[in-house]
Amino acid sequence: MSANYEGVLLGMGNPLLDISSVVDEAFLNKYDVKLNNAILAEDKHKPMYDELASNYNVEYIAGGATQNSIRVAQWMLQIPGATSYMGCIGKDKFGEEMKKKSTAGGVNVHYYEVDEPTGTCAVCVVGGERSLIANLSAANCYKSEHLKRPENWALVEKAKFIYIAGFFLTVSVDSILLVAEHAVAKNKVFAMNLSAPFICEFFRDAQEKTLPYCDYVFGNETEAKIFSKVRGWETESIEEIALKISALPKASGTHKRVTVITQGADPTVVAEDGKVTTFPVILLPKEKLIDTNGAGDSLWEDFCLNWSKRRA
């Protein structure tokens, strides 16, 4: 069984060292950060990272949306080398820490290393809810030349299921298209995530280029509403939006597109082939909720893990 699973899941994205801490609303207000949002760091956010490290009890985690998903999938599979991941890190201590944590978990990482600081992400937790402020740095430097190297392209050829979070649209659309076109040509499953409202709003052109290749599209209700708004669909109905996303033009007819939209504690909406199914969420007692960081990443990982088992 292990041989069948070798390299079955491939992820590409923005590897970020998460700096996670419980903070208060005053901290969020100080840096003009909204709860339950994900943004790219601006100059006004830069002092945040040092303040977190100096004044708060922080935890460092090898993160970034896609890397989170791949690491959890690897943990669930418990088969070394079943998952692979590519992204760009710096030649620094944070980069070494990233490599150490990812490889210790069994992920086959092929990082592109550059002379820029490793990317970081402030994970600010208030009342179990999180806000993400990403400073991409080295993660923003990924090039398709790295992907085309034989030892790296071999990971693409071996994979049966490829997942890329929408955040990578800000970095290397050409890399996404290379693997997406390969997935269509080889009848593999290709999935993406809407990832954040700002991706849907400000990176629409890049998103439009990659959506035709998507067999699966994941997102939450906030992202879905922005997706609808920028396209002039004039609806905030999650079910209707999910249906419309599923019906968008597709590069291959082999797999009908499935759209999965989460709504927090409300039912998850799944649209496929002109039909909508809703799935109730099993409520978690608040006292058992630590924080929501990585929740969406883990949902995708569980979904694709079941698919990989069926296809391996």
N, C-alpha and C positions, 0 to 999 in steps of 0.2 A: 504493500500500500504506500509506503514512504516514497518509492520511486515514482509512483503516479503523481504524487503531490509536490515533487521537487519543482520549485519555481512557478507553481500554479497561479499565484497572485502577484501582480506587479503594480506598484504605485509610483507615481512621479509627483513631486510637489516642492513646497518651500519648507525645508527643514529649519525649525526654530527651536532654540532652547527656551522652554517656558520658564518664566519666573513667576511662580504662583504664590499668592498670599491672600488671606482674608483682610479686607480693608473696610473703611466706613464710607458712607455717602459723601462726607466732606472731602475725602480724598478724590472721589470721582468728580465732584463739582470743581475742585481745584484745577483739574486738568481737562475740564469740559468733556467728560466721558459719560455716555449714557449706559445704563444697565442693560444687559442682554444684547449687546451690540458687538460687532467686530469691525475694526478700522485699521488703516495704515497710519503709523506714527507720523505726526508733523513735528516741526521744531518745538512747539509748545509742549509736546509730550516727552521730549528727550530726557529731561531731568527726572522723570518718573521712575526710570529703571534704577538709578542710584538711590533714590529715596526709598524705594521698596526694599532694596538690599540692605540699606543702612538702618531703617527704622521699623521694619516688619519681619516677622518670622516667615521666611520664604522657602519654597521647595523648588529645586531645579529638575526639569523633566525634559527628556528628548521628545519634542513635540513638533507642531505644524500639523495641519488638519489631515493630510494624507498619511503622514508618518504615524500619527496617532492610530489611524485605522489599520494600517499594516501591522503595527506592533501588537495591537490587540488581537488581530486575526492570527498572527503567529503564536501568541500566547494560547489561544483557543485550540489551534491545530496541534501544538506540541510536537511538530515534526521539523527539525532544524532544516533551514533552507527552503521551506515551503513558500516563503514570501520573499520578494525582492523590492528594493526601493532605490530611487535615484533622485538626487537634488544637489544643491550647491552649498558648501560650508566653507568657513575660513580656516586658515592654517594657524589656529590658536588653541588655547586651553579649552575654550568652550566647544570647539570642533572636535577635539580629542575626547571630551566628555560625551559628546553626542555619539561618536563612533563606539565608544566603550559600552554605553547603555543599549544602543540598538543591536550590536552584535551579541551582547550578552543575552539578549532576548531571543536570539536565533534568526534574526532578519539578515538576509544577504544584502548588505548596503554597498552601493557603488556611488560614493559621493564624488562630485566634481569639486576640487579644492582650489581656492583662489586666495590672493593676498588682500582680502577684505575681512572685517570682523564677522564672525558667525552671527547669523540672524537671531534675534531674541523676540520674545512675545510676553508682554506683561499680562498676566491672568489675574484680574482683580475680582475677588469674590465678596459679594455682599448678600447675606441672608440666603446662601446657597445658590444664588444666581451669579453668572460671571460676565465680565466684559473683557474683550481681547483687544490689545493694542500692539500691533506687530511692527517691529523695526526690521525690515527684511535684510538689509546689509548684503552679506554674501549670498543669501538665498535669491537675491534679485539678479545674480550674475550667471545663472545657468545658461548654457549654450547647447544648441543641437549638435555641435561638433562632438561633445562628450557622448551624447546618445548614440552617435553613428560609429563610435569605436567598436570594433568587433566583439570585445569582451562585454560591452554594455548592450549592444544590439542583440546579443545572444539571450539576454534576459527577456527581451521583448518577444523573441521567437519562441521561447520556452513557455511563456505565460499563456494561460487560457482565459484569464479574466484580468482586465486592466482597469484601474480606477485612478482618476485624477480629480482633485478638488478644484473648484472654480478659482481659487486664489492663484493657481498657477497661470491663469490667463493674463495676469499682470506681468509675467516674467518671460515665458517662452511659448507663444502660440504655435510657432513652427514645430517645436518638439511634440506638442500635443497632437498636431495634425499628422505628423509622421507615424506615431503609434496608432492613432485613430484609423488612418488609412490602411495600416497593416491589419488591424483588427477586422475591418470590413473584408479585406481581401482573403483573410484566412478563416473567416467565419468564427471569430472570437467575440467575447462579450466585452463591450466598452461602456463604462459608466462615468458620469461626472456629477458633481454637486453644485448647486447654485451658490452655496457657501456664505454669502453675505449680501445685504441689500446694496452696498456700494458696487459690488461686482455686477449685479443686474442693471444698475443705473448708469455707471460710468464706463463699463467695459462691454457694452452691448455688442459692438461690432465684432470683437474677438469671440464673444459668446455665440454669435450667429454663425461664425465659421465652423465651430466645433459641434454645435447641437445636432446637425444632421447625422453625425456618426454615433450619437448616444443611444444605446439600447436601454439604459436606465438613467433617469434624472432624479436626483434627490434634492430636497430642500425643506425649509420650514415655512410657516404661514406668512411671516413678515417678508421673506425673500420672494415668495410667490406673488404677493400683492404688488411689490415693486416691479417684478417681472411683467406683470399684467399692465401696470400703469404706464411703463415706458413704451409698451407696444400698442397703447391706445385701445386695449380690450374693453375698457369701461365696465369691469366687474371686479368685485372683491370676493366672490364666491370661490372658496378653495377648490371645491369639487369641479366647478366650471374651468378654473384655471388649469387644474391638473389634466383635465380632458384636452384642453387646447394645446398644452405642452406636448402631450402624447401624440397629438395629431399633426404636429409640425413636420415639414418635409424630412425624409430620412434617406440616407445614402444607400442603405441596403434594406431589402424586404425580408431578409432571413429572420431577423428578430423584430417583433413588434415592440415599439417603445413602451416602457412602463415608467410612470411618474409616481414618485412616492413623496408625499408632503406631510410632515409632522406638524402637530399643533399643540405642543406642550402636553398638558394633561388631557386635552381633547382628542377625539379619535384621529388616528392616522388615515390619510386619504391615499388610496392607490387607484390610479387610472390606467386602463389598458384596453385597447381595441374598442373604444367607444363606450366602455362601461366603467363605473366607479364602485369601488368596494371600500368600506370604512372598517377600521379595526380599533376597538376600544383599547385604551391604555390602562394597564394594570397600575393603579395608583400606589406610589411608594410613600409610606408614612414619613412625614416631614422630619421626624427625629432621625431617620435613616439616611436622609439626603445630605451628603457632604457638600457637593457643588455640582453644577451642570456642565462643567468644562469637559469636552470630549463626548458629550452625550450623542450628538448627531454623528460624530465620527464613528462611534461604537455601533450605532444603528446600522450604518452602511456596512461595517465590517461583519456584523452578524448576518446580514442579508447576503452579502457576497460569499461568505464562508459556506453557507448552505448551498449556494449555487456551485461553488467550486467542488464540493463533495459530490454533487450530482453529475458533474462533468469530468471529474478526474478519472 
